[in-house]
Amino acid sequence: MSRYWSPALADLSPYVPGEQPRIAKLVKLNTNELPFGPSPRVLAALHDAIDERLRLYPDPESLHLRTVLAERHGLQPENVFVGNGSDEVLAHAFLAFFRQPQPLWFADITYSFYPVYCRLYGIQYRQIALDDELRFNVDAFLPAANEAASGGVLLANPNAPTGQLLPLAEIDRLARAHRQCVVLVDEAYIDFGGESAVALLNEHPNVLVVQTLSKSRGGAGLRVGWALGSAELIAGLNRVKNSFNSYPLDRLAQTAAAAALQDEAWFDEHRRIIMANREWLTEQLRQRGFTVLPSAANFIFARPPAGNAAEVAQQLRENAVLVRHFTHPERIAAWLRISIGTREECEALLGALPAHDGGDEA
């Protein structure tokens, strides 16, 4: 540790993002990016936006983008917050809503940035175990009669890295049980088969929904995310943003994001391709002895027949196919998270797998 660091840094264990290697002819199935380029309307909008106006600061309120998002969801611009990727939006939400006397509740197996934010901001947290089939159990998230209220509830839906979806009725039940705090639904993957909790916003002013341009819109390189919720929650996020960085989105990102959101035909076509490839790859892996969880995301969570996930990941890498293997928590060390690519990329993955040895398929 450097002698120049603040003492708080000693206790931080930063989030480790998916690898972005430079390997020739790489089949990259480790970071859940869309395998297609963005909508042609995005590229055209960027081309038109590259001019002398880049000398000016961008709109700090991102009003045009927020208006596009509001219209898409039947909301008002004051119900929309935008930030530099959904990770920044989540970070602001942690600071705005979850520094409470009571702990924040979230699952033990979920997006691994959540405990990092808690440690960064000094937030107490409680991790509640997924069930034996790695499913989110709402009953375990309901406070007992003699139990202190939570300081917030957070769930990724579909969950990461499992891909499993919690039905909207269950999120409604969760929001009703925790009316005293914010229930944040992280919907990075909702467009690949789930129903958004945006439908609950009119009834639940404590629900905040966070989404991103990075997955279904093919805009991971643009870094645009947003939150949808009641005006009072959005005002809280703006209070944090304007105490941190008044210009989180540059001109090009705002322009490109608006264009992407307005091309519904492109969006629908390409998400359907991913969903079809997901079902095909799931079946192919199951035929090879893999256990594959039901997924509503643009990835699958799969256990090799012998449970030797680390060895399989290494063999795939040696064949220029990259997937994600998590060593922590130990409960998921036998599993691989595989992003859904093009049909050709999925076939390359299958071709690079080690031969099935007839081992344990449990």
C-alpha positions as a Markdown table, in Angstrom:
| # | Residue | x | y | z |
|---|---|---|---|---|
| 1 | Met | 0.0 | 0.0 | 0.0 |
| 2 | Ser | 1.3 | 3.4 | -0.9 |
| 3 | Arg | 2.1 | 5.8 | 2.0 |
| 4 | Tyr | 0.2 | 8.5 | 0.0 |
| 5 | Trp | -3.1 | 6.6 | -0.1 |
| 6 | Ser | -6.0 | 7.5 | 2.2 |
| 7 | Pro | -6.6 | 4.9 | 4.9 |
| 8 | Ala | -9.9 | 4.0 | 3.4 |
| 9 | Leu | -8.2 | 2.5 | 0.4 |
| 10 | Ala | -6.7 | -0.3 | 2.4 |
| 11 | Asp | -10.0 | -2.0 | 2.8 |
| 12 | Leu | -11.2 | -1.7 | -0.8 |
| 13 | Ser | -11.2 | -4.7 | -3.1 |
| 14 | Pro | -12.1 | -3.3 | -6.5 |
| 15 | Tyr | -14.5 | -4.9 | -8.9 |
| 16 | Val | -12.7 | -6.9 | -11.6 |
| 17 | Pro | -14.3 | -6.3 | -15.0 |
| 18 | Gly | -14.3 | -8.9 | -17.8 |
| 19 | Glu | -11.1 | -9.3 | -19.7 |
| 20 | Gln | -10.7 | -7.3 | -22.9 |
| 21 | Pro | -7.7 | -9.1 | -24.5 |
| 22 | Arg | -6.1 | -8.6 | -27.9 |
| 23 | Ile | -6.1 | -12.1 | -29.3 |
| 24 | Ala | -6.3 | -12.7 | -33.1 |
| 25 | Lys | -9.7 | -14.0 | -34.3 |
| 26 | Leu | -11.0 | -14.0 | -30.8 |
| 27 | Val | -14.5 | -15.4 | -30.1 |
| 28 | Lys | -15.3 | -13.0 | -27.2 |
| 29 | Leu | -18.1 | -14.5 | -25.0 |
| 30 | Asn | -17.0 | -13.2 | -21.6 |
| 31 | Thr | -18.5 | -9.7 | -21.1 |
| 32 | Asn | -22.1 | -9.9 | -22.5 |
| 33 | Glu | -21.6 | -7.4 | -25.3 |
| 34 | Leu | -23.9 | -7.6 | -28.2 |
| 35 | Pro | -22.1 | -9.3 | -31.1 |
| 36 | Phe | -23.6 | -6.9 | -33.6 |
| 37 | Gly | -22.6 | -3.3 | -34.3 |
| 38 | Pro | -25.0 | -0.6 | -33.2 |
| 39 | Ser | -28.0 | 0.5 | -35.3 |
| 40 | Pro | -27.0 | 2.3 | -38.5 |
| 41 | Arg | -29.0 | 5.2 | -37.2 |
| 42 | Val | -26.5 | 5.5 | -34.4 |
| 43 | Leu | -23.6 | 5.7 | -36.8 |
| 44 | Ala | -25.3 | 8.3 | -38.9 |
| 45 | Ala | -26.2 | 10.4 | -35.9 |
| 46 | Leu | -22.6 | 10.3 | -34.7 |
| 47 | His | -21.4 | 11.3 | -38.1 |
| 48 | Asp | -23.7 | 14.3 | -38.1 |
| 49 | Ala | -22.7 | 15.3 | -34.6 |
| 50 | Ile | -19.0 | 15.5 | -35.2 |
| 51 | Asp | -18.5 | 19.2 | -35.9 |
| 52 | Glu | -17.4 | 22.4 | -34.3 |
| 53 | Arg | -20.0 | 22.1 | -31.5 |
| 54 | Leu | -17.6 | 19.7 | -29.8 |
| 55 | Arg | -15.9 | 22.8 | -28.4 |
| 56 | Leu | -19.0 | 23.4 | -26.2 |
| 57 | Tyr | -19.9 | 21.6 | -23.1 |
| 58 | Pro | -22.7 | 19.1 | -23.5 |
| 59 | Asp | -26.2 | 19.6 | -22.0 |
| 60 | Pro | -25.7 | 18.9 | -18.3 |
| 61 | Glu | -29.4 | 17.8 | -18.1 |
| 62 | Ser | -29.3 | 15.5 | -21.2 |
| 63 | Leu | -32.8 | 16.8 | -21.8 |
| 64 | His | -33.3 | 15.4 | -25.3 |
| 65 | Leu | -32.1 | 11.9 | -24.3 |
| 66 | Arg | -34.3 | 12.0 | -21.1 |
| 67 | Thr | -37.3 | 13.0 | -23.2 |
| 68 | Val | -36.7 | 10.1 | -25.6 |
| 69 | Leu | -36.5 | 7.7 | -22.7 |
| 70 | Ala | -39.6 | 9.2 | -21.0 |
| 71 | Glu | -41.7 | 8.9 | -24.1 |
| 72 | Arg | -40.6 | 5.3 | -24.6 |
| 73 | His | -41.8 | 4.4 | -21.2 |
| 74 | Gly | -44.8 | 6.6 | -20.8 |
| 75 | Leu | -43.1 | 8.8 | -18.2 |
| 76 | Gln | -42.1 | 12.4 | -17.9 |
| 77 | Pro | -38.5 | 13.7 | -18.2 |
| 78 | Glu | -38.4 | 14.3 | -14.4 |
| 79 | Asn | -38.8 | 10.6 | -14.0 |
| 80 | Val | -35.6 | 9.9 | -15.9 |
| 81 | Phe | -31.9 | 10.2 | -14.8 |
| 82 | Val | -29.0 | 9.4 | -17.1 |
| 83 | Gly | -25.3 | 8.7 | -16.3 |
| 84 | Asn | -22.0 | 7.4 | -17.6 |
| 85 | Gly | -23.1 | 3.8 | -17.9 |
| 86 | Ser | -25.4 | 2.0 | -15.5 |
| 87 | Asp | -22.5 | 1.4 | -13.2 |
| 88 | Glu | -22.3 | 5.2 | -12.5 |
| 89 | Val | -26.0 | 5.4 | -12.1 |
| 90 | Leu | -25.9 | 2.5 | -9.6 |
| 91 | Ala | -23.0 | 4.2 | -7.7 |
| 92 | His | -25.0 | 7.4 | -7.3 |
| 93 | Ala | -28.0 | 5.4 | -6.1 |
| 94 | Phe | -25.9 | 3.7 | -3.5 |
| 95 | Leu | -24.8 | 7.1 | -2.1 |
| 96 | Ala | -28.2 | 8.7 | -2.5 |
| 97 | Phe | -30.4 | 6.0 | -0.9 |
| 98 | Phe | -28.5 | 3.2 | 0.8 |
| 99 | Arg | -26.3 | 5.0 | 3.4 |
| 100 | Gln | -28.8 | 4.1 | 6.1 |
| 101 | Pro | -28.7 | 2.9 | 9.7 |
| 102 | Gln | -30.1 | -0.4 | 8.5 |
| 103 | Pro | -28.2 | -2.7 | 6.0 |
| 104 | Leu | -28.9 | -3.0 | 2.3 |
| 105 | Trp | -30.2 | -6.4 | 1.3 |
| 106 | Phe | -29.1 | -8.2 | -1.8 |
| 107 | Ala | -28.4 | -11.8 | -3.0 |
| 108 | Asp | -25.2 | -13.7 | -2.2 |
| 109 | Ile | -24.7 | -14.5 | -5.8 |
| 110 | Thr | -25.3 | -11.5 | -8.0 |
| 111 | Tyr | -23.5 | -8.6 | -9.7 |
| 112 | Ser | -20.2 | -8.5 | -7.8 |
| 113 | Phe | -20.0 | -4.7 | -8.0 |
| 114 | Tyr | -22.7 | -4.4 | -5.3 |
| 115 | Pro | -20.4 | -5.2 | -2.3 |
| 116 | Val | -17.7 | -3.1 | -3.8 |
| 117 | Tyr | -20.0 | 0.0 | -3.7 |
| 118 | Cys | -21.0 | -0.9 | -0.2 |
| 119 | Arg | -17.3 | -0.9 | 1.0 |
| 120 | Leu | -16.5 | 2.2 | -1.0 |
| 121 | Tyr | -19.4 | 4.2 | 0.7 |
| 122 | Gly | -19.3 | 2.6 | 4.1 |
| 123 | Ile | -22.7 | 0.9 | 3.6 |
| 124 | Gln | -23.8 | -2.0 | 5.8 |
| 125 | Tyr | -25.1 | -4.9 | 3.8 |
| 126 | Arg | -26.7 | -8.3 | 4.2 |
| 127 | Gln | -26.4 | -11.0 | 1.6 |
| 128 | Ile | -29.3 | -13.4 | 1.4 |
| 129 | Ala | -28.6 | -16.8 | -0.2 |
| 130 | Leu | -30.2 | -17.9 | -3.5 |
| 131 | Asp | -31.9 | -21.3 | -3.2 |
| 132 | Asp | -30.3 | -24.6 | -4.1 |
| 133 | Glu | -31.2 | -24.0 | -7.8 |
| 134 | Leu | -29.6 | -20.5 | -7.7 |
| 135 | Arg | -33.0 | -18.8 | -7.8 |
| 136 | Phe | -34.0 | -15.6 | -6.0 |
| 137 | Asn | -36.4 | -16.5 | -3.2 |
| 138 | Val | -38.6 | -13.5 | -2.4 |
| 139 | Asp | -39.8 | -15.1 | 0.9 |
| 140 | Ala | -36.2 | -14.9 | 2.2 |
| 141 | Phe | -36.3 | -11.1 | 1.5 |
| 142 | Leu | -39.4 | -10.4 | 3.5 |
| 143 | Pro | -38.7 | -9.0 | 6.9 |
| 144 | Ala | -39.8 | -11.1 | 9.9 |
| 145 | Ala | -42.3 | -9.5 | 12.3 |
| 146 | Asn | -39.6 | -8.8 | 14.9 |
| 147 | Glu | -36.9 | -7.9 | 12.5 |
| 148 | Ala | -35.5 | -4.4 | 11.8 |
| 149 | Ala | -36.5 | -2.9 | 8.5 |
| 150 | Ser | -34.0 | -3.0 | 5.7 |
| 151 | Gly | -32.1 | 0.0 | 4.6 |
| 152 | Gly | -32.8 | -0.9 | 0.9 |
| 153 | Val | -33.3 | -3.8 | -1.3 |
| 154 | Leu | -31.4 | -4.5 | -4.5 |
| 155 | Leu | -31.8 | -7.1 | -7.1 |
| 156 | Ala | -30.5 | -7.7 | -10.6 |
| 157 | Asn | -33.3 | -9.0 | -12.8 |
| 158 | Pro | -32.5 | -11.1 | -14.7 |
| 159 | Asn | -29.8 | -11.9 | -12.2 |
| 160 | Ala | -26.1 | -11.9 | -13.0 |
| 161 | Pro | -24.4 | -14.2 | -13.4 |
| 162 | Thr | -27.2 | -16.8 | -13.3 |
| 163 | Gly | -29.5 | -15.3 | -15.9 |
| 164 | Gln | -32.6 | -16.3 | -14.0 |
| 165 | Leu | -35.7 | -14.0 | -14.0 |
| 166 | Leu | -37.9 | -13.0 | -11.2 |
| 167 | Pro | -41.5 | -12.5 | -12.3 |
| 168 | Leu | -43.0 | -9.0 | -12.0 |
| 169 | Ala | -45.6 | -10.1 | -9.4 |
| 170 | Glu | -42.7 | -11.1 | -7.1 |
| 171 | Ile | -41.1 | -7.7 | -7.5 |
| 172 | Asp | -44.4 | -6.1 | -6.7 |
| 173 | Arg | -44.6 | -8.3 | -3.5 |
| 174 | Leu | -41.0 | -7.2 | -2.6 |
| 175 | Ala | -41.8 | -3.5 | -3.1 |
| 176 | Arg | -44.9 | -3.8 | -0.9 |
| 177 | Ala | -43.0 | -5.4 | 1.9 |
| 178 | His | -40.3 | -2.7 | 1.9 |
| 179 | Arg | -42.2 | 0.5 | 1.4 |
| 180 | Gln | -40.0 | 2.3 | 3.9 |
| 181 | Cys | -36.9 | 2.1 | 1.6 |
| 182 | Val | -35.8 | 2.1 | -2.0 |
| 183 | Val | -36.2 | -1.2 | -3.9 |
| 184 | Leu | -33.7 | -0.9 | -6.8 |
| 185 | Val | -34.2 | -3.3 | -9.8 |
| 186 | Asp | -31.1 | -3.5 | -12.0 |
| 187 | Glu | -32.4 | -4.4 | -15.4 |
| 188 | Ala | -29.2 | -4.5 | -17.6 |
| 189 | Tyr | -30.6 | -7.7 | -19.3 |
| 190 | Ile | -34.3 | -7.2 | -19.2 |
| 191 | Asp | -34.7 | -6.9 | -23.0 |
| 192 | Phe | -33.9 | -10.5 | -23.6 |
| 193 | Gly | -37.0 | -12.1 | -22.2 |
| 194 | Gly | -38.2 | -10.3 | -19.1 |
| 195 | Glu | -41.0 | -7.8 | -18.2 |
| 196 | Ser | -39.7 | -4.5 | -16.9 |
| 197 | Ala | -40.5 | -3.3 | -13.4 |
| 198 | Val | -41.2 | 0.1 | -15.0 |
| 199 | Ala | -44.8 | -1.1 | -15.0 |
| 200 | Leu | -44.7 | -0.9 | -11.2 |
| 201 | Leu | -43.6 | 2.8 | -10.9 |
| 202 | Asn | -47.0 | 4.4 | -10.7 |
| 203 | Glu | -48.0 | 2.2 | -7.8 |
| 204 | His | -44.6 | 2.1 | -6.0 |
| 205 | Pro | -42.8 | 5.4 | -5.5 |
| 206 | Asn | -40.0 | 3.5 | -3.8 |
| 207 | Val | -39.1 | 1.5 | -6.9 |
| 208 | Leu | -36.1 | 2.6 | -9.0 |
| 209 | Val | -35.3 | 0.8 | -12.3 |
| 210 | Val | -31.8 | 1.0 | -13.8 |
| 211 | Gln | -31.1 | 0.1 | -17.4 |
| 212 | Thr | -28.3 | 0.4 | -19.9 |
| 213 | Leu | -27.4 | 1.0 | -23.5 |
| 214 | Ser | -24.6 | -1.6 | -23.3 |
| 215 | Lys | -26.4 | -4.9 | -23.9 |
| 216 | Ser | -29.5 | -5.0 | -26.2 |
| 217 | Arg | -28.7 | -1.7 | -27.9 |
| 218 | Gly | -25.1 | -2.6 | -28.8 |
| 219 | Gly | -23.7 | 0.5 | -27.1 |
| 220 | Ala | -21.2 | -0.8 | -24.5 |
| 221 | Gly | -18.5 | 1.5 | -25.8 |
| 222 | Leu | -20.7 | 4.6 | -25.4 |
| 223 | Arg | -21.2 | 4.3 | -21.7 |
| 224 | Val | -24.8 | 5.3 | -21.2 |
| 225 | Gly | -27.1 | 4.2 | -18.5 |
| 226 | Trp | -30.3 | 5.5 | -16.9 |
| 227 | Ala | -32.7 | 5.2 | -14.0 |
| 228 | Leu | -36.5 | 5.5 | -14.1 |
| 229 | Gly | -38.5 | 6.3 | -11.0 |
| 230 | Ser | -40.5 | 8.8 | -9.0 |
| 231 | Ala | -39.5 | 12.4 | -9.3 |
| 232 | Glu | -38.3 | 12.4 | -5.7 |
| 233 | Leu | -35.9 | 9.5 | -6.4 |
| 234 | Ile | -34.6 | 11.2 | -9.5 |
| 235 | Ala | -34.1 | 14.4 | -7.7 |
| 236 | Gly | -31.9 | 12.5 | -5.2 |
| 237 | Leu | -29.8 | 11.1 | -8.0 |
| 238 | Asn | -29.4 | 14.6 | -9.5 |
| 239 | Arg | -28.3 | 15.9 | -6.1 |
| 240 | Val | -25.4 | 13.4 | -6.1 |
| 241 | Lys | -24.6 | 13.9 | -9.8 |
| 242 | Asn | -24.3 | 17.6 | -9.4 |
| 243 | Ser | -22.0 | 17.2 | -6.4 |
| 244 | Phe | -19.8 | 14.9 | -8.4 |
| 245 | Asn | -19.8 | 15.7 | -12.2 |
| 246 | Ser | -22.3 | 17.9 | -13.8 |
| 247 | Tyr | -21.4 | 16.6 | -17.3 |
| 248 | Pro | -21.4 | 12.8 | -17.1 |
| 249 | Leu | -22.5 | 12.3 | -20.7 |
| 250 | Asp | -20.7 | 13.9 | -23.6 |
| 251 | Arg | -22.4 | 15.2 | -26.7 |
| 252 | Leu | -21.7 | 12.2 | -28.8 |
| 253 | Ala | -23.0 | 9.7 | -26.2 |
| 254 | Gln | -26.2 | 11.7 | -25.8 |
| 255 | Thr | -26.8 | 11.9 | -29.5 |
| 256 | Ala | -26.0 | 8.2 | -30.1 |
| 257 | Ala | -28.1 | 6.9 | -27.3 |
| 258 | Ala | -31.2 | 8.9 | -28.4 |
| 259 | Ala | -30.7 | 7.5 | -32.0 |
| 260 | Ala | -30.4 | 3.9 | -30.6 |
| 261 | Leu | -33.5 | 4.2 | -28.6 |
| 262 | Gln | -35.5 | 5.5 | -31.5 |
| 263 | Asp | -34.7 | 2.5 | -33.8 |
| 264 | Glu | -37.2 | 0.0 | -32.4 |
| 265 | Ala | -37.0 | -2.2 | -35.5 |
| 266 | Trp | -33.3 | -2.8 | -35.3 |
| 267 | Phe | -33.5 | -3.4 | -31.5 |
| 268 | Asp | -36.3 | -5.9 | -31.8 |
| 269 | Glu | -34.6 | -7.8 | -34.7 |
| 270 | His | -31.3 | -8.2 | -33.0 |
| 271 | Arg | -32.5 | -9.1 | -29.5 |
| 272 | Arg | -34.7 | -11.8 | -31.1 |
| 273 | Ile | -31.6 | -13.3 | -32.8 |
| 274 | Ile | -29.8 | -13.4 | -29.4 |
| 275 | Met | -32.8 | -15.1 | -27.8 |
| 276 | Ala | -33.0 | -17.7 | -30.5 |
| 277 | Asn | -29.2 | -18.4 | -30.3 |
| 278 | Arg | -29.5 | -18.6 | -26.5 |
| 279 | Glu | -32.1 | -21.4 | -26.8 |
| 280 | Trp | -30.2 | -23.2 | -29.5 |
| 281 | Leu | -26.9 | -23.1 | -27.5 |
| 282 | Thr | -28.6 | -24.2 | -24.3 |
| 283 | Glu | -30.0 | -27.3 | -26.0 |
| 284 | Gln | -26.6 | -28.0 | -27.7 |
| 285 | Leu | -24.8 | -27.8 | -24.3 |
| 286 | Arg | -27.3 | -29.9 | -22.5 |
| 287 | Gln | -26.8 | -32.6 | -25.2 |
| 288 | Arg | -23.1 | -32.5 | -24.3 |
| 289 | Gly | -23.9 | -33.1 | -20.6 |
| 290 | Phe | -23.8 | -29.6 | -19.3 |
| 291 | Thr | -26.3 | -28.3 | -16.7 |
| 292 | Val | -27.6 | -25.0 | -18.0 |
| 293 | Leu | -29.9 | -22.7 | -15.9 |
| 294 | Pro | -33.0 | -21.2 | -17.5 |
| 295 | Ser | -31.9 | -17.7 | -18.8 |
| 296 | Ala | -33.7 | -14.5 | -19.7 |
| 297 | Ala | -30.5 | -12.7 | -20.4 |
| 298 | Asn | -28.0 | -12.5 | -23.3 |
| 299 | Phe | -25.8 | -15.1 | -21.6 |
| 300 | Ile | -26.2 | -18.5 | -20.0 |
| 301 | Phe | -24.8 | -20.0 | -16.8 |
| 302 | Ala | -23.6 | -23.5 | -17.5 |
| 303 | Arg | -21.9 | -26.3 | -15.5 |
| 304 | Pro | -19.6 | -28.7 | -17.4 |
| 305 | Pro | -20.4 | -32.4 | -16.9 |
| 306 | Ala | -17.4 | -33.0 | -14.6 |
| 307 | Gly | -17.7 | -29.6 | -12.9 |
| 308 | Asn | -14.2 | -28.6 | -14.1 |
| 309 | Ala | -15.1 | -25.1 | -15.1 |
| 310 | Ala | -11.6 | -23.7 | -14.7 |
| 311 | Glu | -10.1 | -26.4 | -17.0 |
| 312 | Val | -12.8 | -25.9 | -19.6 |
| 313 | Ala | -12.4 | -22.1 | -19.6 |
| 314 | Gln | -8.6 | -22.6 | -20.1 |
| 315 | Gln | -9.1 | -25.0 | -23.0 |
| 316 | Leu | -11.5 | -22.6 | -24.6 |
| 317 | Arg | -9.0 | -19.8 | -24.2 |
| 318 | Glu | -6.3 | -21.8 | -25.8 |
| 319 | Asn | -8.7 | -22.1 | -28.8 |
| 320 | Ala | -9.3 | -18.3 | -28.8 |
| 321 | Val | -12.8 | -18.6 | -27.2 |
| 322 | Leu | -13.2 | -16.5 | -24.1 |
| 323 | Val | -15.9 | -17.1 | -21.5 |
| 324 | Arg | -16.2 | -15.9 | -17.9 |
| 325 | His | -15.3 | -18.1 | -14.9 |
| 326 | Phe | -15.9 | -16.9 | -11.4 |
| 327 | Thr | -13.8 | -18.4 | -8.5 |
| 328 | His | -15.8 | -16.6 | -5.9 |
| 329 | Pro | -18.1 | -17.4 | -4.2 |
| 330 | Glu | -17.0 | -21.0 | -4.1 |
| 331 | Arg | -20.7 | -22.0 | -4.7 |
| 332 | Ile | -20.4 | -21.1 | -8.4 |
| 333 | Ala | -16.8 | -22.1 | -9.1 |
| 334 | Ala | -18.0 | -25.1 | -11.1 |
| 335 | Trp | -20.0 | -22.9 | -13.5 |
| 336 | Leu | -19.2 | -20.8 | -16.6 |
| 337 | Arg | -21.0 | -17.7 | -17.7 |
| 338 | Ile | -21.2 | -17.7 | -21.5 |
| 339 | Ser | -22.3 | -14.7 | -23.5 |
| 340 | Ile | -24.5 | -15.4 | -26.5 |
| 341 | Gly | -22.8 | -14.5 | -29.7 |
| 342 | Thr | -23.7 | -15.0 | -33.4 |
| 343 | Arg | -24.6 | -18.5 | -34.5 |
| 344 | Glu | -21.1 | -18.8 | -35.9 |
| 345 | Glu | -19.5 | -17.8 | -32.6 |
| 346 | Cys | -21.7 | -20.3 | -30.7 |
| 347 | Glu | -20.6 | -23.0 | -33.1 |
| 348 | Ala | -17.0 | -22.1 | -32.5 |
| 349 | Leu | -17.5 | -22.4 | -28.8 |
| 350 | Leu | -19.0 | -25.9 | -29.2 |
| 351 | Gly | -16.2 | -26.9 | -31.5 |
| 352 | Ala | -13.6 | -25.8 | -29.0 |
| 353 | Leu | -15.1 | -27.7 | -26.0 |
| 354 | Pro | -13.3 | -30.8 | -24.7 |
| 355 | Ala | -14.9 | -34.1 | -25.5 |
| 356 | His | -17.6 | -35.3 | -23.1 |
| 357 | Asp | -16.1 | -38.0 | -20.9 |
| 358 | Gly | -19.4 | -39.3 | -19.5 |
| 359 | Gly | -18.6 | -38.0 | -16.1 |
| 360 | Asp | -21.0 | -36.7 | -13.4 |
| 361 | Glu | -23.9 | -34.7 | -15.0 |
| 362 | Ala | -25.5 | -33.5 | -11.7 |
